[in-house]
Amino acid sequence: MLIVDQLACNYGKVEAVRSLSIEVRRGEFVTLIGANGAGKSTTLKAISGLLKPAGGAIRFEDRDITGASPRDILALGIAHCPEGRRVFPYMTVRENLEMGSYLRNDAAAVEADMEGLMERFPILRQRADQAAGTLSGGEQQMLAISRALMSRPRLVLFDEPSLGLAPNIVAQIFDIIRKIRSDGVTVIMVEQNAFSALELCDRAYVLEQGRVTLSGGGAELLDNPHVRSAYLGLEQ
């Protein structure tokens, strides 16, 4: 479904990602783990068009999307749920959800999808006319996820969905992402909580200094001595 081949990304003269290659199959849940600055979020930004690659290629469903605009990439079926939630704070919950569907022209289906999401997340219905910036962190994350789903994506990119949330809320968010995958949506997730990420995913890539250094099944990497020592804080 998605092939990233020899990707290179720079921030000015700083090389953030170099020669990075990953593959995501339809229906998979793939996670990227690594230390801060390893290139995980940069990779997602390149896939969603927020950052123009300096080299390499990105293909989605056999179509070259390297350097395409975020609008065009969203229209093809890739939604990005960014780090830090990034809701529109002065817009209402309902208006945020409407923004997620701005490329769609099927008004009745948009309303039905919004209703379905409010059934899935009752708090959003309760807060529908409330400014998004007044929601709690967990509520904002539910809104950010729902906004991404309003585009009816085939692939969703989740960037640090547990960041800054209480443990009980983190468990809810991961359960939501698991259910999204079970609905047939392909998922790529960047996550600092490596243990939970590896438990959830089908496959994972370990990024270090902008490169893929390890890959394998989630269960396989949970048992990898380097991963256990460097990312799980466990003795070998």
N, C-alpha and C positions, 0 to 999 in steps of 0.2 A: 504493500500500500504506500509506504513512504521509504524512500532511499536517500540517505545523506551520504555523499561520496566526496571524501577528501576536502571537507569543509574548512575554510580559513576565514577568520573574522578578526578585525582589528578595531581598536579604539585609538585613533590617531596613530602613534608609532608603537603602541602597545599591542602585541600579538596575543589575543585572548583565546583563540581557538586555532589549532593548526592540524591539518591532515586528519580530521575527525570523520569517521565513517560509522554510521549506524543504519539499521534496517528495522522497520516495524511492519509486521504483517497485519492484515485485516482482522479486527476483533481482539487483538492482543492488548495486554496491559504491560507497558515497558516503563521502567524507571531509570533515571540517571542519578547516580550518587557521586559524591566527591566533596572535597573541602571547599570552603569559600574561595572564589577566584579560580575554580577549576575549569570554568567555561560552560557550566550547565545552563544557566539562564541565558547566556549569550547564544547557545545553540537553539533554544526555543525561540528567541527573538529572530534569529535568521530564518527559521522555518516559517514563522508567521509573518515575515516581511517587515518587522520593525527595525531590522538591522540588515543592511546590504552586505552580503558576503564579499570578502576580498578574493576568494578563490573557491574552487570546488563546485559541486552541483547538488541541487535538491530536486528530487522528483516525487510527485504525488500522483498516484494512480496513473503512472506512465506519462505524466505531463511534467515538463520542466518548469518549475516555479522559482528557479534561482533569481533572486532580485526582483520578483514580482511585488506589486504593491500590497499592503495589508488588506485593502478592500477586495482585490482580485482573489487573494488567497482565502479570505473569509467566504467569498462567493463560491469557491470550489469545495468548501466543506471543512475547513480547518479553523477552529475557534481557540483563542488563547485566554486562559484565566490567569491573570498576571500576579506576580509576587506583590504582597501588600494589599491585595483585594482591589484597590483602585476603583471603587464605586464613584459615581458622580454625587458628591456629598450634598449638594443643594437641590438635587432633583429628588422626587419621591421614589419610593420603591417601585411603584408601577411604571413611572417614567424610565427608570433604569432598565426594567425588563423590556420596555418598548424599544429602547436603544439597541438591545440585543437583536432585535428583529428588523433593523432599519433597512436591510437589503431585500427583505421579503415584500411581496405584493399580494399575499393571500390573507386578507384581513381576518376572515372568519377562522382560518386555521391558526393564525397568530393568537387570537383571543382564546381559542381552545387550548393552545399550548400554555398560555399564561395561566389559565384556569387549572390545568393539570399540574403545573409547578407549584401553584398556591395550595393545591391539595397535598402535594408531596411535602411542602414546607409551610405548614399552617401559620407560622410566625410571619411569613411574608404577606399573607392575607390580612393578618391583624395590623401590620405596619404599612399597608399598601399606600396610604396617603401621607405617610411620615417621611421626612427628609432622610435620605440614606445615611448621611453623615451622623445622624443621632443614634443609629443602631449600634449594638455591641459588636465586638470583633467577630464573634461566631456568626451573628446574624448577617453581617456584611459579607462574610465568606459564603454563606448560603445564597445571598443575593448575587454575588459575583459568579458563582457556579451557575445559577439559574439564568443569569443574563447571557452567559456563554451558550447555554443549551437552547435559548430562544432562537438562535440562528439555525437550528436543526443540523448540527455538525456531524460529520462522519468520524472526525478525529478531534479530540480535545487535548490541549496542552495545559497541564496544571503546573504552575511554578510556586513551590513552597506553600502548599495549601494549609499546612499546620502552623505556619509562622505566627508566633505571638499569641497563640490560643491556649486556653486551659486544657489539661489532659482529657477531661471528659468531653469537651467540645471537639478536640482532635479526633477522638474515637468516632464521634458522629460524622465528622467530615470525611474520614476514611471510609466509613460505611456508605456514605452517599456516593463516593467515587466508585466503590465496588459495585453498587447498584447500577450506576451509569454504564459501567462496562458490561454488566449482565444484560442491559437493554440493547446491546449490540454496538455500542459506540467504542471505537478504538481510543486508547488512552496512552499518553506519554506524561510521566510525572517526574518533576524535579523535587527532591525532598531531602532535607537535612536529617530527618528521623530515619536513618538508614535501616534500622531493624524493622520498623513497620512497613517501610517501602518495599523491602525485599520479601517480607511475608505476603504482601498484597499482590506483587507483580508476577507475570509469567517469566519475563526475562529482564535482565538489568545490564547496564553498562557502567563501569567505574571510570570516571574522568579524573585525570591528574595533569595539571599544567596544560590544559587545552587539548589533551589527547585521550583517546580511549586506551586504557591500560589493561582492563579485564572485562570480560563479558561472560554471560552464562545465565542459567535459570536462577530464579530468586532463591530457591532452596539451596542450590549449589553454591551460590556466593555467600549465603549465610554460614556455610561450613568452611569457606576459604580462609586460611590462616591470616593472610594479609588484610582482608576485609574485616575479620573479627578483631584484629589488633588495631587497625587504623581508623575504622569507622564505627565499630560496635563497642569499643572499649572493653573487649573481652580478652582474657589470657588465651594464648595459643595452647 
